[in-house]
Amino acid sequence: MGGEIIITAVIFGAIFGVFYLYFSTRNKERLALIEKGADASIFVKGKRSGTAPFWKILILNLALLLMGIGIAIFLASFFSYNLGMREEVAFPGTIFLMAGAGLFAGFTLTRKLEKEED
């Protein structure tokens, strides 16, 4: 009973520690730059020119990933029923292969989309 509470506390403590270190270090770096006379405009993250919106990239990659998985399931069933391949090999192999191909296609199209935004 007590083990679950300890594990949960450790997980939340680790998450808190990572965020605390990130924000405190960022604050110290900014204060050091300001003390040296750096321009404060470097802290403002403006919209970078030449990049596609995040939602377009996310939808494109998610769509290609899901299409790759769908094609993989179709191919795996074809391999297992028509070519006599074992299902334990056909389904995971083709799913990983086609999901990777879909993500690679998404990466390629994202680069092309970002070049068009220039």
C-alpha positions as CSV (number, residue, x, y, z in Angstrom):
1,M,0.0,0.0,0.0
2,G,2.8,2.4,0.9
3,G,4.8,1.5,-2.2
4,E,2.4,3.2,-4.6
5,I,2.4,6.4,-2.6
6,I,6.2,6.5,-2.6
7,I,6.5,5.8,-6.3
8,T,3.9,8.5,-7.1
9,A,5.7,11.0,-4.9
10,V,9.1,10.2,-6.5
11,I,7.6,10.6,-10.0
12,F,6.0,14.0,-9.2
13,G,9.1,15.1,-7.4
14,A,11.3,14.3,-10.4
15,I,8.9,16.2,-12.7
16,F,8.9,19.2,-10.4
17,G,12.7,19.0,-10.1
18,V,13.2,19.1,-13.9
19,F,10.9,22.0,-14.3
20,Y,12.5,23.9,-11.3
21,L,16.0,23.4,-12.7
22,Y,14.9,24.5,-16.2
23,F,13.2,27.7,-15.1
24,S,15.7,28.7,-12.4
25,T,18.6,28.1,-14.9
26,R,16.8,30.1,-17.6
27,N,16.2,32.9,-15.1
28,K,19.9,33.0,-14.0
29,E,21.1,33.1,-17.6
30,R,18.8,35.9,-18.5
31,L,19.8,37.9,-15.4
32,A,23.5,37.4,-16.4
33,L,22.9,38.6,-19.9
34,I,21.0,41.7,-18.7
35,E,23.8,42.5,-16.3
36,K,26.3,42.4,-19.2
37,G,24.1,44.8,-21.1
38,A,22.6,42.4,-23.7
39,D,19.5,43.6,-25.5
40,A,16.2,42.3,-24.0
41,S,14.7,41.6,-27.4
42,I,16.6,38.3,-27.5
43,F,14.2,36.9,-24.9
44,V,11.1,37.4,-27.0
45,K,10.4,34.5,-29.2
46,G,8.9,36.1,-32.2
47,K,7.4,34.1,-35.0
48,R,10.2,32.8,-37.2
49,S,9.8,33.7,-40.8
50,G,9.7,30.8,-43.2
51,T,8.2,28.2,-40.9
52,A,4.8,26.5,-41.4
53,P,2.3,26.6,-38.6
54,F,2.7,23.9,-36.0
55,W,-0.8,22.5,-36.5
56,K,-0.2,22.0,-40.2
57,I,2.9,20.0,-39.5
58,L,1.2,18.0,-36.8
59,I,-1.8,17.1,-38.9
60,L,0.3,16.2,-41.9
61,N,2.6,13.9,-39.9
62,L,-0.3,12.3,-38.0
63,A,-2.3,11.7,-41.2
64,L,0.7,10.1,-43.0
65,L,1.4,7.9,-39.9
66,L,-2.1,6.7,-39.7
67,M,-2.3,6.0,-43.4
68,G,1.0,4.1,-43.2
69,I,-0.5,1.9,-40.3
70,G,-3.7,1.3,-42.3
71,I,-1.8,0.2,-45.4
72,A,0.4,-1.9,-43.2
73,I,-2.5,-3.8,-41.7
74,F,-3.9,-4.4,-45.2
75,L,-0.5,-5.7,-46.4
76,A,0.0,-7.8,-43.4
77,S,-3.3,-9.5,-43.8
78,F,-2.5,-10.1,-47.5
79,F,0.9,-11.6,-46.5
80,S,-0.5,-13.8,-43.9
81,Y,-3.6,-15.2,-45.7
82,N,-2.4,-15.3,-49.3
83,L,1.3,-15.9,-49.0
84,G,1.2,-18.1,-45.9
85,M,3.3,-15.8,-43.7
86,R,3.0,-16.2,-40.0
87,E,0.8,-13.5,-38.4
88,E,3.2,-12.9,-35.5
89,V,5.8,-11.8,-38.1
90,A,3.6,-10.2,-40.7
91,F,1.7,-7.7,-38.6
92,P,4.4,-6.1,-36.5
93,G,6.9,-6.1,-39.3
94,T,4.7,-4.4,-41.8
95,I,3.2,-2.0,-39.3
96,F,6.6,-0.7,-38.1
97,L,7.9,-0.6,-41.7
98,M,5.0,1.4,-43.1
99,A,4.7,3.6,-40.0
100,G,8.4,4.5,-40.5
101,A,7.8,5.1,-44.2
102,G,4.8,7.4,-43.4
103,L,6.9,9.4,-40.8
104,F,9.7,9.7,-43.3
105,A,7.3,11.0,-46.0
106,G,5.9,13.4,-43.4
107,F,9.4,14.7,-42.7
108,T,10.1,15.2,-46.4
109,L,6.8,16.9,-47.0
110,T,7.3,19.1,-43.9
111,R,10.7,20.3,-45.2
112,K,9.0,21.0,-48.6
113,L,6.2,22.9,-46.8
114,E,8.6,25.0,-44.9
115,K,10.5,25.9,-48.0
116,E,7.3,27.0,-49.7
117,E,6.6,29.4,-46.7
118,D,9.8,31.3,-47.4
